[in-house]
Amino acid sequence: MSILVDRDTRVIVQGITGSAGSFHAQQMIEYGTRIVGGVTPGRGGQRFEAAGPDGDSSGRVSVPVFDTVADAVRATEANATCIFVPPPGAPDAILEAFDAGLRLVVCITEGTPVMDMIKVRRVLDSLGGATGGPRVYLIGPNCPGVITPGACKIGIMPGPIHRPGNVGVVSRSGTLTYEAVGQLSSLGVGQSTCIGIGGDPVGGMDFVDVLALFQSDPSTRGVVLIGEIGGSAEERAARFIRDEMDKPVVAFIAGATAPPGKRMGHAGAIISGGKGTATEKMAALEDAGVHLAPTPGELASTMVKYLKT
């Protein structure tokens, strides 16, 4: 089993004819993801041609392109979307996906205006998207996406480093997600599902949303959580882990040496008013029974130490 995506997930790509959208649509198809359509306004009726799974040029895939998400969903019965739309248009692309009834929306776009995302968040909450079991799931923006190894990849993560297994991974950092996955796979530990939730101050799924799904998933036996300075997502995660989880959680918080008031990488990674420090987050997680990895290079070895067999 897994969470959010599996072999039956039917995906459309918003922005499929752009440079990023076309490149990553090809990568997703080669991984085995069921890309059933694309959306680019004004390009309806065209086709997106790609090599088949595993790069098989003899089994080429021809994907229809539509003018709107609603048209794509009606024609393909898609239930998920991956968004590669420039920042000014990304919020509207998310809202269009909501309107079309898609259950899973993955927005890769970086630099999405925060004020526009506040409006998107209000709509998501009205659809049942608040923490505690959303009916509609938004991952991102500014994220690498989600992957269930060997089954479905929606996003930009490098597929070959993943292997099927029973450790869930959730992270605010894309690069550290890949680091954790690479370490786990090298030790022979596979992953159930890996999710990069993104580092923007306003977005979709939070740590708690993902942890709740991992806790309910019988095939996930342990979780790696990667946080960073800024905000209070890790503190909320600590409370959930303490009160609701019985699976081992290993965590690492990036940004311990960041100077206060300076943004480090992500828009949400900033210490403000003395809050959101790595020290506070690590203390909250440790008090909740989370096992802290001393360094990024020890994420997998720490997980192996506490993984239930």
C-alpha positions as CSV (number, residue, x, y, z in Angstrom):
1,M,0.0,0.0,0.0
2,S,0.9,3.7,-0.1
3,I,-0.6,7.1,0.4
4,L,-2.0,9.6,-2.2
5,V,-0.7,7.9,-5.4
6,D,-0.5,4.4,-6.8
7,R,-0.5,2.6,-10.1
8,D,-4.1,3.6,-10.8
9,T,-3.5,7.3,-10.4
10,R,-4.5,9.2,-13.6
11,V,-2.5,12.4,-14.0
12,I,-2.8,15.5,-16.2
13,V,0.0,18.0,-16.6
14,Q,-0.9,21.7,-16.6
15,G,1.6,23.5,-18.7
16,I,2.6,20.3,-20.5
17,T,3.8,22.2,-23.7
18,G,6.3,24.4,-21.8
19,S,9.9,23.6,-21.3
20,A,9.7,22.4,-17.7
21,G,6.3,20.7,-18.2
22,S,7.3,18.8,-21.3
23,F,10.6,17.6,-19.8
24,H,9.1,16.4,-16.6
25,A,6.0,14.9,-18.2
26,Q,8.4,12.8,-20.3
27,Q,10.3,11.8,-17.1
28,M,7.1,10.8,-15.3
29,I,5.9,8.8,-18.3
30,E,9.2,6.9,-18.4
31,Y,8.9,6.2,-14.7
32,G,5.5,4.5,-15.4
33,T,3.1,7.3,-14.2
34,R,-0.2,7.2,-16.1
35,I,-0.1,10.7,-17.7
36,V,-3.5,10.8,-19.5
37,G,-3.6,14.4,-20.7
38,G,-2.1,17.9,-20.6
39,V,-3.5,21.4,-20.4
40,T,-2.3,24.5,-22.2
41,P,-4.8,27.2,-23.1
42,G,-4.9,27.7,-26.8
43,R,-3.3,24.4,-27.6
44,G,-6.4,22.2,-27.3
45,G,-6.5,19.4,-29.9
46,Q,-2.7,19.0,-30.1
47,R,-0.8,15.9,-28.9
48,F,2.2,15.6,-26.6
49,E,4.4,12.8,-27.9
50,A,6.8,11.0,-25.5
51,A,8.8,7.8,-25.2
52,G,7.0,5.1,-23.2
53,P,7.9,3.7,-19.8
54,D,11.6,3.1,-19.2
55,G,12.4,5.3,-22.3
56,D,11.0,2.7,-24.8
57,S,10.8,4.6,-28.0
58,S,9.0,1.7,-29.7
59,G,6.1,2.1,-27.3
60,R,5.6,5.8,-27.7
61,V,2.9,7.6,-25.7
62,S,0.7,10.2,-27.4
63,V,-1.1,12.4,-24.8
64,P,-4.0,14.7,-25.8
65,V,-3.7,18.4,-24.9
66,F,-6.7,20.4,-23.8
67,D,-7.6,24.1,-23.4
68,T,-9.0,23.7,-19.9
69,V,-8.6,21.4,-16.9
70,A,-12.4,20.7,-17.0
71,D,-12.1,19.5,-20.6
72,A,-9.2,17.2,-19.7
73,V,-10.9,15.7,-16.7
74,R,-14.1,15.0,-18.6
75,A,-12.2,13.3,-21.5
76,T,-9.6,11.4,-19.5
77,E,-11.2,10.7,-16.0
78,A,-8.0,12.1,-14.4
79,N,-7.9,12.3,-10.6
80,A,-4.6,14.2,-10.2
81,T,-2.7,17.0,-11.7
82,C,0.9,18.3,-11.8
83,I,1.3,22.0,-12.3
84,F,4.1,23.6,-14.3
85,V,2.7,27.1,-14.7
86,P,4.7,30.4,-14.3
87,P,4.3,32.0,-10.8
88,P,1.7,34.7,-11.7
89,G,-0.7,32.0,-13.2
90,A,0.0,29.2,-10.7
91,P,-2.7,30.2,-8.1
92,D,-5.4,30.3,-10.9
93,A,-4.1,26.9,-12.2
94,I,-4.6,25.4,-8.7
95,L,-8.1,26.9,-8.4
96,E,-9.0,25.6,-11.9
97,A,-7.9,22.1,-10.8
98,F,-10.1,22.4,-7.6
99,D,-13.1,23.5,-9.8
100,A,-12.6,20.5,-12.1
101,G,-13.0,18.2,-9.1
102,L,-9.4,16.8,-8.9
103,R,-8.6,15.2,-5.6
104,L,-4.8,15.6,-5.7
105,V,-3.1,18.8,-7.0
106,V,0.7,19.0,-7.1
107,C,2.1,22.4,-7.8
108,I,5.8,22.5,-8.6
109,T,6.0,26.2,-9.4
110,E,8.4,28.3,-7.4
111,G,7.9,31.9,-6.6
112,T,4.1,31.9,-6.4
113,P,2.8,35.1,-4.9
114,V,2.0,34.7,-1.2
115,M,-1.1,36.9,-1.2
116,D,-2.6,34.9,-4.0
117,M,-1.8,31.7,-2.1
118,I,-3.7,33.0,0.9
119,K,-6.8,33.1,-1.3
120,V,-6.1,29.6,-2.6
121,R,-5.7,28.4,1.0
122,R,-9.1,29.8,1.9
123,V,-10.7,27.9,-1.0
124,L,-8.9,24.7,0.0
125,D,-10.1,25.0,3.5
126,S,-13.7,25.4,2.3
127,L,-13.3,22.1,0.4
128,G,-12.2,20.3,3.5
129,G,-8.5,21.0,3.1
130,A,-7.7,22.0,6.6
131,T,-5.4,19.9,8.8
132,G,-7.1,16.8,10.0
133,G,-8.1,14.9,6.9
134,P,-8.6,17.0,3.8
135,R,-10.9,15.7,1.0
136,V,-8.8,17.6,-1.5
137,Y,-5.1,17.4,-1.3
138,L,-2.7,20.2,-2.4
139,I,1.0,19.6,-2.4
140,G,3.2,22.7,-2.8
141,P,3.7,25.1,-4.3
142,N,7.5,25.2,-4.6
143,C,7.8,21.4,-4.0
144,P,9.3,18.4,-5.7
145,G,6.0,16.4,-5.6
146,V,5.1,12.9,-4.5
147,I,6.2,9.5,-5.4
148,T,5.2,5.9,-4.5
149,P,8.3,4.0,-5.7
150,G,7.7,1.6,-8.5
151,A,4.2,2.8,-9.0
152,C,3.7,6.5,-9.6
153,K,5.8,9.7,-9.7
154,I,4.2,13.1,-9.8
155,G,6.8,15.8,-9.8
156,I,10.5,16.4,-10.4
157,M,12.3,14.0,-8.0
158,P,14.9,11.6,-9.5
159,G,13.0,8.3,-9.8
160,P,15.9,5.8,-9.9
161,I,17.1,6.5,-6.3
162,H,13.8,5.3,-4.9
163,R,12.8,1.7,-4.1
164,P,9.6,0.2,-2.8
165,G,9.4,-0.4,0.9
166,N,7.9,0.6,4.2
167,V,9.4,4.0,5.3
168,G,7.5,7.1,4.6
169,V,9.4,10.4,3.9
170,V,8.0,13.9,4.3
171,S,10.1,17.0,3.9
172,R,10.1,20.8,3.5
173,S,13.3,20.5,1.5
174,G,13.5,18.9,-1.9
175,T,17.2,18.3,-1.9
176,L,17.2,16.8,1.6
177,T,14.4,14.5,0.5
178,Y,16.6,13.0,-2.1
179,E,19.5,12.8,0.4
180,A,17.3,10.8,2.8
181,V,15.9,8.6,0.1
182,G,19.4,7.9,-1.4
183,Q,20.7,6.9,2.0
184,L,17.7,4.6,2.8
185,S,17.9,2.9,-0.6
186,S,21.7,2.4,-0.2
187,L,21.0,0.6,3.1
188,G,18.4,-1.6,1.5
189,V,15.4,0.2,3.1
190,G,12.6,1.1,0.7
191,Q,10.0,3.8,0.9
192,S,6.2,3.5,0.9
193,T,5.6,7.1,-0.3
194,C,7.8,10.2,-0.3
195,I,6.4,13.7,-0.3
196,G,8.0,17.1,-0.5
197,I,5.5,19.5,0.9
198,G,7.5,22.6,-0.1
199,G,8.9,25.5,1.9
200,D,6.6,28.4,1.1
201,P,4.9,30.2,4.0
202,V,1.5,29.4,2.6
203,G,0.8,26.1,0.9
204,G,-1.2,23.0,0.9
205,M,-0.4,19.8,2.9
206,D,1.3,20.3,6.2
207,F,3.4,17.8,8.1
208,V,0.4,16.8,10.2
209,D,-1.7,16.0,7.1
210,V,1.0,13.7,5.8
211,L,1.8,12.1,9.2
212,A,-1.9,11.3,9.7
213,L,-1.9,9.4,6.3
214,F,1.3,7.6,7.2
215,Q,-0.1,6.6,10.6
216,S,-3.2,5.1,8.9
217,D,-1.2,3.3,6.2
218,P,-0.4,-0.3,7.3
219,S,2.5,-0.6,4.9
220,T,4.4,2.4,6.5
221,R,6.3,1.2,9.5
222,G,8.4,4.3,10.1
223,V,8.7,7.9,9.0
224,V,11.5,10.3,8.2
225,L,10.6,13.9,8.7
226,I,12.8,16.7,7.5
227,G,12.1,20.2,8.6
228,E,13.8,23.6,8.6
229,I,13.8,26.9,10.5
230,G,10.8,29.3,10.2
231,G,7.1,28.9,10.9
232,S,5.6,26.4,13.4
233,A,4.9,23.3,11.2
234,E,7.4,21.2,13.1
235,E,6.0,22.1,16.4
236,R,2.5,21.1,15.2
237,A,4.0,17.9,13.9
238,A,5.5,17.2,17.3
239,R,2.2,17.5,19.1
240,F,0.6,15.2,16.6
241,I,3.3,12.6,16.9
242,R,3.1,12.7,20.7
243,D,-0.7,12.3,20.8
244,E,-1.5,10.2,17.7
245,M,1.4,8.2,16.4
246,D,2.8,4.8,17.5
247,K,5.3,4.4,14.6
248,P,9.0,5.5,15.0
249,V,9.7,9.0,13.5
250,V,13.2,10.2,12.8
251,A,13.7,13.9,12.1
252,F,16.3,16.4,11.1
253,I,15.9,20.2,11.2
254,A,17.9,22.2,8.7
255,G,19.2,25.7,9.5
256,A,20.6,25.4,12.9
257,T,23.4,27.9,12.1
258,A,21.1,30.4,10.3
259,P,21.3,34.0,11.6
260,P,18.0,35.4,13.0
261,G,16.0,37.5,10.5
262,K,17.7,36.1,7.4
263,R,15.8,34.0,4.9
264,M,17.6,30.8,4.1
265,G,16.6,29.2,0.8
266,H,12.8,28.9,1.1
267,A,10.4,31.8,1.6
268,G,9.2,30.2,4.8
269,A,12.6,29.6,6.2
270,I,13.1,32.7,8.3
271,I,13.3,33.1,12.1
272,S,11.1,36.0,13.2
273,G,10.7,37.4,16.7
274,G,12.8,34.7,18.1
275,K,10.4,32.0,17.0
276,G,10.9,29.2,14.6
277,T,14.5,28.4,15.6
278,A,16.0,25.0,15.0
279,T,16.6,24.7,18.7
280,E,12.9,25.2,19.5
281,K,11.8,22.7,16.8
282,M,14.3,20.0,17.9
283,A,13.3,20.4,21.5
284,A,9.6,20.0,20.6
285,L,10.2,16.9,18.5
286,E,12.5,15.3,21.1
287,D,9.9,15.9,23.8
288,A,7.4,14.1,21.6
289,G,9.6,11.0,21.4
290,V,11.0,11.7,17.9
291,H,14.5,10.4,17.3
292,L,16.7,13.2,16.0
293,A,19.4,12.5,13.4
294,P,22.6,14.4,14.4
295,T,23.5,15.3,10.8
296,P,21.8,14.9,7.4
297,G,24.2,12.1,6.6
298,E,22.8,10.0,9.5
299,L,19.1,10.1,8.6
300,A,18.9,6.6,7.2
301,S,21.2,5.0,9.8
302,T,19.1,6.6,12.6
303,M,15.9,5.3,10.9
304,V,17.3,1.8,10.7
305,K,18.2,1.8,14.4
306,Y,14.6,2.5,15.4
307,L,12.6,0.8,12.6
308,K,10.2,-1.8,13.9
309,T,10.8,-5.2,12.3
